[in-house]
Amino acid sequence: MNQNLFMSPYPHIKSCNSIQKIMLNVIVSLIPAIIASAIIFGLRSLLVILTTVLSCVFSEYLSRKIMKKDNTINDLSAVVTGILLAFNLPVNIKFSIAIFGGIIAIVVTKQMFGGIGQNFVNPAICARIILMVSFPSAMSSWPKPYTHTIFPADMITSATPLSKTASSHFSYLDLFLGNRPGCLGEVCALALILGGIYLIFKKIIAPVIPLCFVGTVFVLTFILGKDPIFSILSGGLLLGAIFMATDYVTSPITFKGKIIFAIGCGIITVLIRIYGSLPEGASFAILLMNILVPHIENLTLKKQKVKIKN
């Protein structure tokens, strides 16, 4: 008798958690950073987040409809992608660009490869990099904190702490609390750490990738004669290490693989920051290591010999 076997989306983990429950916990963990962005950058930050979330959800619904596949908007993965995409954008971004980013994240990076569990790179990171290449001026205009306005033309822009042209001094406290220019979700280290602690407590993520990622940046930055604490609290390192490098689909499943992956992310981040023309390297580092994940898993998966008895 012929039987058809159906493979469910990766990852295959025995757990009582559903995709929806996992994504709901991730959304809860992002709430501190959402609140912080609203306090630091004002009402427009919430409008940007709403725009990217709606863009991602609608893109997922429409693309699944066109492909005549079961719709997956109820699993909340598109909502998480929308929030993370907004966290990688400046508050004064044009809404049309934010919408375009949502389409890239869902349609191009996720659905064209088969949907959730099939994408080989993180959708939010891929969308951010494409937007950086396509709209460099819009993606590198950083409003100063607490210059609240809905209209981007009225905002006062400044360089981020990692910018090669930055001349302002930011204290550790400023960086920890988010009193600095930057993307919506990356500026407040306190909010990101609280979210990370929640995810670890709920066992949604393991601490190995964030700790190895951040630890590698700390050690390598120190060796190269830079301020390691400043490097950790600046840019999108914590956002990337906690919320995007730990993505189930695009990170290794083995413990050794996670360590290799995270160390690779840290090394590439530091090299781009110090020797590259761009001030930030976390997104590019995670994207490059996402591509290497299948090879990392092949090297770290234990090969078991199966004996077949006649």
C-alpha positions as MATLAB code, in Angstrom:
seq = 'MNQNLFMSPYPHIKSCNSIQKIMLNVIVSLIPAIIASAIIFGLRSLLVILTTVLSCVFSEYLSRKIMKKDNTINDLSAVVTGILLAFNLPVNIKFSIAIFGGIIAIVVTKQMFGGIGQNFVNPAICARIILMVSFPSAMSSWPKPYTHTIFPADMITSATPLSKTASSHFSYLDLFLGNRPGCLGEVCALALILGGIYLIFKKIIAPVIPLCFVGTVFVLTFILGKDPIFSILSGGLLLGAIFMATDYVTSPITFKGKIIFAIGCGIITVLIRIYGSLPEGASFAILLMNILVPHIENLTLKKQKVKIKN';
ca = [
       0.000    0.000    0.000;
       1.377    3.382   -1.009;
       1.482    6.027    1.690;
       2.402    9.687    1.363;
       4.703   11.220    3.933;
       4.351   14.927    4.642;
       7.235   16.917    6.125;
       6.265   19.773    8.422;
       8.251   23.041    8.339;
      11.654   23.204   10.034;
      12.616   23.207   12.910;
      11.465   19.795   14.131;
      11.498   20.127   17.902;
       9.454   18.043   20.336;
       7.724   20.625   22.492;
       4.317   21.611   23.799;
       4.892   25.055   22.305;
       3.232   25.887   19.003;
       4.617   28.424   16.525;
       1.875   30.813   17.622;
       2.804   30.481   21.318;
       6.481   31.011   20.568;
       5.789   34.084   18.458;
       3.438   35.476   21.087;
       6.213   35.200   23.677;
       8.603   36.958   21.304;
       6.071   39.779   20.864;
       5.783   40.098   24.656;
       9.579   40.269   24.930;
       9.628   43.112   22.392;
       7.161   45.261   24.334;
       9.828   46.966   26.525;
      11.707   48.071   23.387;
       8.436   49.251   21.787;
       7.652   51.351   24.852;
      11.211   52.693   24.939;
      11.057   53.695   21.267;
       7.790   55.556   21.871;
       9.305   57.441   24.812;
      12.557   58.235   23.010;
      11.285   58.949   19.504;
       7.614   59.768   20.072;
       4.342   58.743   18.427;
       5.860   58.312   14.979;
       7.789   55.262   16.173;
       4.487   53.483   16.861;
       3.206   54.473   13.424;
       6.330   53.027   11.779;
       5.906   49.778   13.744;
       2.219   49.588   12.803;
       3.075   50.230    9.148;
       5.664   47.453    8.911;
       3.477   44.984   10.819;
       0.481   45.626    8.543;
       2.728   45.446    5.480;
       4.141   42.080    6.571;
       0.785   40.575    7.556;
      -0.950   41.737    4.354;
       1.999   40.555    2.220;
       1.845   37.119    3.837;
      -1.933   36.857    3.430;
      -1.885   37.958   -0.215;
       1.118   35.853   -1.243;
      -0.330   32.699    0.345;
      -3.634   33.431   -1.361;
      -1.968   33.810   -4.767;
       0.046   30.616   -4.266;
      -3.164   28.818   -3.186;
      -1.639   27.677    0.080;
      -3.085   27.601    3.576;
      -2.801   31.022    5.148;
      -0.332   31.360    8.016;
      -0.998   34.856    9.358;
      -2.484   33.344   12.527;
       0.904   31.977   13.594;
       2.009   35.599   14.297;
       5.388   35.129   12.604;
       4.607   37.965   10.177;
       3.826   40.238   13.133;
       7.199   39.443   14.715;
       8.966   40.098   11.400;
       7.149   43.427   11.082;
       8.189   44.564   14.563;
      11.816   43.514   14.054;
      11.906   45.251   10.676;
      10.630   48.474   12.265;
      13.276   48.115   14.983;
      15.897   48.245   12.212;
      14.569   51.497   10.717;
      15.074   55.150   11.699;
      11.949   56.836   13.027;
      11.890   59.372   10.183;
      11.739   56.711    7.464;
       9.115   57.289    4.791;
       6.112   55.035    5.241;
       6.359   53.936    1.608;
       9.889   52.641    2.237;
       8.717   50.850    5.388;
       5.931   49.170    3.398;
       8.412   48.142    0.701;
      10.626   46.633    3.402;
       7.726   44.533    4.662;
       7.082   43.201    1.157;
      10.750   42.296    0.723;
      10.877   40.553    4.118;
       7.772   38.424    3.592;
       7.356   37.882   -0.142;
      10.966   37.735   -1.331;
      12.812   36.368    1.699;
      10.147   34.131    3.218;
       7.277   33.083    0.932;
       9.302   32.674   -2.265;
      11.295   29.998   -0.440;
       8.201   28.169    0.799;
       7.079   30.092    3.873;
       7.951   29.771    7.538;
      10.695   27.276    8.190;
      12.024   27.415    4.625;
      13.771   30.807    4.501;
      17.552   30.525    4.753;
      18.173   34.063    6.041;
      16.400   36.211    8.606;
      13.629   38.163    6.775;
      13.942   41.365    8.822;
      17.720   41.520    8.405;
      17.543   40.811    4.683;
      14.942   43.560    4.245;
      17.051   46.028    6.221;
      20.133   45.385    4.089;
      18.167   45.702    0.843;
      16.697   48.996    2.084;
      20.181   50.216    3.085;
      21.452   49.529   -0.427;
      18.344   50.909   -2.165;
      17.738   53.975    0.018;
      21.091   54.806    1.676;
      20.193   58.395    2.516;
      16.846   57.556    4.126;
      18.354   54.632    6.037;
      21.252   56.683    7.423;
      19.344   59.738    8.682;
      19.197   59.498   12.446;
      16.910   61.866   14.411;
      18.067   62.961   17.829;
      16.171   61.474   20.786;
      13.237   63.381   22.234;
      12.719   65.537   19.112;
       9.155   64.259   18.863;
       7.211   64.962   15.710;
       5.142   63.003   13.221;
       6.640   64.865   10.303;
      10.214   63.746    9.503;
      11.143   67.043    7.854;
      10.922   68.729   11.248;
      13.326   66.338   12.951;
      16.878   67.246   13.897;
      19.259   64.546   12.659;
      22.576   63.495   14.137;
      25.255   60.811   13.758;
      24.982   57.530   15.637;
      27.658   56.675   18.228;
      29.293   54.206   15.815;
      29.324   56.626   12.880;
      32.776   57.390   11.515;
      31.827   61.083   11.545;
      30.413   61.135   15.061;
      31.930   63.796   17.257;
      29.529   63.745   20.205;
      30.372   61.846   23.351;
      27.793   59.412   24.697;
      28.105   58.136   28.250;
      27.507   54.511   29.140;
      24.279   55.587   30.833;
      23.093   57.354   27.676;
      23.758   54.214   25.647;
      22.153   51.939   28.247;
      18.944   53.963   28.475;
      18.714   54.918   24.800;
      19.580   58.603   24.910;
      21.257   58.478   21.485;
      20.381   58.510   17.773;
      19.749   55.194   16.074;
      17.116   52.813   14.805;
      13.864   52.414   16.720;
      14.569   49.188   18.528;
      18.328   49.244   18.950;
      18.936   52.311   21.102;
      17.725   51.191   24.557;
      19.990   48.419   25.819;
      17.955   48.086   29.020;
      14.759   47.253   27.129;
      16.533   44.707   24.912;
      18.178   42.974   27.877;
      14.819   42.748   29.681;
      13.320   41.175   26.586;
      16.207   38.724   26.328;
      15.864   37.693   29.976;
      12.157   37.038   29.402;
      12.876   34.809   26.377;
      15.500   32.835   28.290;
      13.191   32.477   31.312;
      10.390   31.185   29.070;
      12.932   28.867   27.356;
      12.161   30.344   23.950;
      15.861   30.917   23.294;
      19.045   29.535   24.807;
      21.610   32.065   26.101;
      24.527   30.496   24.208;
      24.194   32.537   20.980;
      23.678   35.984   22.591;
      26.469   35.400   25.125;
      28.971   34.081   22.592;
      28.075   36.796   20.065;
      28.394   39.663   22.558;
      31.374   38.033   24.288;
      33.282   37.729   21.015;
      32.658   41.393   20.240;
      33.824   42.353   23.741;
      37.072   40.334   23.583;
      37.987   41.196   19.999;
      37.223   44.895   20.463;
      39.410   44.943   23.577;
      42.272   43.200   21.740;
      42.063   45.750   18.921;
      42.338   48.620   21.390;
      38.762   49.881   21.326;
      36.261   50.397   24.141;
      34.415   47.045   24.467;
      31.564   48.337   26.644;
      30.916   51.213   24.247;
      30.919   48.755   21.347;
      28.388   46.459   23.009;
      25.964   49.219   23.977;
      26.187   51.001   20.614;
      24.583   50.108   17.324;
      22.354   47.091   16.786;
      24.517   44.455   18.457;
      22.138   43.585   21.315;
      19.082   43.688   19.046;
      20.761   41.343   16.591;
      22.301   39.011   19.177;
      19.136   38.544   21.240;
      16.299   38.672   18.733;
      17.654   37.883   15.254;
      20.711   35.669   15.583;
      18.601   33.309   17.736;
      15.986   32.747   15.022;
      15.161   29.016   15.030;
      15.091   28.688   11.260;
      18.305   30.511   10.383;
      20.579   29.453   13.261;
      22.171   26.047   13.982;
      20.365   23.447   16.075;
      23.488   21.879   17.594;
      25.203   23.334   20.657;
      28.628   23.417   18.997;
      27.036   24.890   15.905;
      25.479   27.700   17.916;
      28.882   28.572   19.401;
      30.579   28.604   15.979;
      27.726   30.629   14.511;
      27.786   33.224   17.297;
      31.573   33.604   17.303;
      31.497   34.067   13.528;
      28.849   36.771   13.913;
      30.974   38.539   16.509;
      34.173   38.439   14.444;
      32.500   39.758   11.276;
      30.695   42.485   13.235;
      33.931   43.819   14.733;
      35.845   43.654   11.453;
      33.152   45.628    9.618;
      32.847   48.171   12.419;
      36.568   48.846   12.696;
      37.893   48.305    9.175;
      34.794   48.712    6.988;
      33.259   51.860    5.577;
      29.952   51.187    7.350;
      29.603   52.001   11.051;
      27.471   48.941   11.816;
      28.222   45.342   10.958;
      25.813   43.222   13.034;
      23.182   42.834   10.300;
      25.714   41.863    7.621;
      27.412   39.472   10.051;
      24.188   37.644   10.890;
      23.182   37.467    7.223;
      26.535   36.000    6.177;
      26.483   33.449    8.990;
      22.861   32.523    8.135;
      24.131   31.414    4.741;
      26.773   29.219    6.391;
      24.370   27.504    8.807;
      23.830   24.338    6.672;
      27.606   23.821    6.487;
      28.007   24.461   10.229;
      25.329   21.870   10.986;
      26.916   19.320    8.656;
      30.186   19.730   10.541;
      28.684   19.567   14.030;
      25.893   17.003   13.715;
      26.806   13.680   15.273;
      26.834   10.902   12.736;
      25.253    7.735   14.083;
      25.798    4.304   12.597;
      22.614    2.321   12.237;
      22.938   -1.454   12.230;
      20.295   -3.333   10.300;
      19.626   -6.852   11.529;
      18.538   -9.448    9.009;
];
